[in-house]
């Protein structure tokens, strides 16, 4: 059955429950919450500081020879995405992860989703490092990965008729970059998202600002990764328009 035919058949069925999330997505949310609980309520103050320094990303590590360091430079481009700085921070990222992660997971499956998380986290981190090269800042949070999932969803989950198809968007053909950029809904969504990050960049306090400086550059790096490179993770059976 062609993807378009499958979509037409699915469209006639009742919508699934709002919280009918893929298992790996629920596991991701549980891991984020579990690590935050350990970080904030189990570890002592010194242990918490060591825990964050060990797992958070910082650009300064890459301004010095890697051979002269311990191995944090190897895993922190990914592990930073599992940490959060406050309840508001993790709640905000968790809601967006559920909203945009669901259609991506349904489309690419568990293994590709995990690979997507790893590579999009690293892409977000090093985009941030390029802007803050050599600085001793600590980057934490899943927002870079969430931004990448948003970018990926723009390639298939926004039908030409308008709106965002959270339930059956994974059945749509993948849009080419040019076709996605000609989709009015994608352009409006991307424009509003980009405007929000520009406001953050110029210093306007928004949601989550109470937990520290918001890494708008990591958001942009993640979104570009997801939007431009999603085809590398998309199953071959989905044709591109």
N, C-alpha and C positions, 0 to 999 in steps of 0.2 A: 504494500500500500504506500502510495506517495505521501510525503509529509503533509501536503495541502489537503489530501483526502482524509488523512488521519485527523487533522485539525477540525475539518468540517464535522466529522463523526463525533469527536470529543465535545465540540461546541454545543451539541444538542443535549449533552448530559448535564445533570446538576453540578454546580460548582462544588469542589471539595471543601471541607471545613477550613476556616482561616488558619488554623494552627496545624494543618496536616503537612508538617515539614519532613523532608527526607531524614533518615536516621543519622547520617553522617553530619548533617547540619545541626541536629539536636546534640550530637556528641561534641561538636565544635563549641556550641554555646555552653554546654556543661563544663567543658575544659576551661573556657575563659572564666566562668564564674568560680569554678573550683580553685584555680590558681589565684584569683583575686582574694578569695576567702583565706587561703593559706597565707598569702602575702600580708593581708591586713589584720587577721585575727589569730593566726597561729604562731607566726614568727615573732621574735623579739625585735626591738628597734635595730640593733646591730645586724641581726640575721636578715631582716627585711632589706636593709641597705645593701648588704652583700648579695642578696638574691636579685635585686634589681640591677646592680652593677654587672653581675654575672650574665644576665639575660638581655639587658637593654642594649640598643644600638647606639654607638657614638661615633661620629666622623673622625675624631682624633686618632682612633686606632689605625686608620688607613693612611695616616700621614707619616707613619714610622715603619721601618722594616718589619714585616710580619714574622720573620724568623727570630726576631729578638723578643717576641711576645709569647704569652700563653695563648691558648686556642680559642679564646672568646670571639676573636675576629671571624672564626669559621661558622659558628652557629648563631651569633647575635643578629645577623641580617634577617633571620627568620623568627627567632624566639622572642624578639621584642614585640612582635605582633600578638603575642599571647598575654601580655601584661597590660594592666590599665591603672589609671591614677585615681579613680574615684567611682562611686556608684553611678553618678550621672554619665561619666565617660563610658563605662561598660554597658549601661542601659541603652545609651544612644547608639553605640556601635552594634549592640546585639539586635536592636530593632531593624536597623538597616541591613544587617547581615541576613536576618530572616527574610526580609522583603526581597532582596536582590540575589541572595544566595540560592533560594529555593528553585527558581527556573534554571539557573546555571547548573546546579547539581543534577536536576532531573534530565538535563540535556546531555551533560558530559560524563556523568557517573562519578562514583566515589574516588577511584584512583586518579582520574584526570583532575578532579576537584582538589585533591590533596597536592598534586603537583602544581596546580594553578596557585594554590595558597602559598607554597614555598617560593615559587618564582616571582609572583606578584609582590610578596612581602619584600624580597630582596630588591626588586626593581624600585619599589617605593623608597626603601632605605637608602639606596645609592643615589637616587634622584635628590633626596634630602641632603646626602653627603656632598653632592656636587654643589649645592647652594651654600652649604655651611662647612666647606672643606677645612679640616684641621681644627674645628671648634670642639670644645669639650661639653657638648650638649648630650642629653640622654633622650632617645626617641623610644616611646612605648605606645602600644595601642594597635588595634586591628583596622583602623580607619583606612590605611593604605590598601589593604586587601579588600575591604568593603568597596572602596572607590574603584578598584580593578573589576570587581563583580558588577558594579554599575556600568562601567565601560563595556564589559562583555555583554551585558543584557541589552545594551543599545544596538548590538549587532543582530538581534533576533526577536526580542520580546516586546517591541513597540510596533504593532501592525500599522500598515499605511492608513487604516481608517481612523487612527487616533487612539490614545490611551496606552496603558501599560498592562499587558496580559500576564498577570502573575500566575494564573492557574494553568493555562495551556500554551503559554508563550514559547515553551521549549520545543513545540512541534512546528514552529514556523521555519521556513528556509532561512539560512544565514544571509544577511545583507552584505554586499561588498562595502568597503569603506566609503566609496563614493555614493552608493545608494543610501547608506545609513545617514550620511551627511545631508542628503536631500530630503530626508524624512522630517516633516515639520515638527512632530512630537519629539523626536530625538534632539533636534536643534533647540527647541524650547527648553527641554529638560537639561541638556548640556549647558546651555547658556545660563540658566538659573544657578546650576551647580557651580559653574566657573565663577559667576559673579559673587556667590557666597564665599568662595575661597579667596577671591581678590580682596573682598572686604576684610577677611581675616588677615591677609597679608599686609594690609595697610593699618591694621591695629584695631579694627572694630571688634569689641568683645561680643562673642556669640555663645551658643550653648556649649558647655564644656570648658569655658575659659577659666573656671575656678580651679581646674586641676593643672594648670600650667599653660605654657604657650602652645597653641595648636599648630601642628606641622602641616600647613597648607601645601607645602612643596611635595611632601610625601603623598598627599591626596592626589595631586596632579600627576605625579609619576605613576601612581597606581592606576589611575583612570586611563592614561595614555597606554600603559601596558595592556590592560584589559581590552580596550577598544581596538588598538592596532594589531595585537597579536593573538586575539581570541581564536582565529582560525587554526592555530597550531594545536589547540586543545579540543576543538570541535570534532566529533566523530565524522568520518568520511561520508557516512550515509546521508548527511544533510547537504543538499546542494546549495550553492551560493547564487544569489541574484545580483 
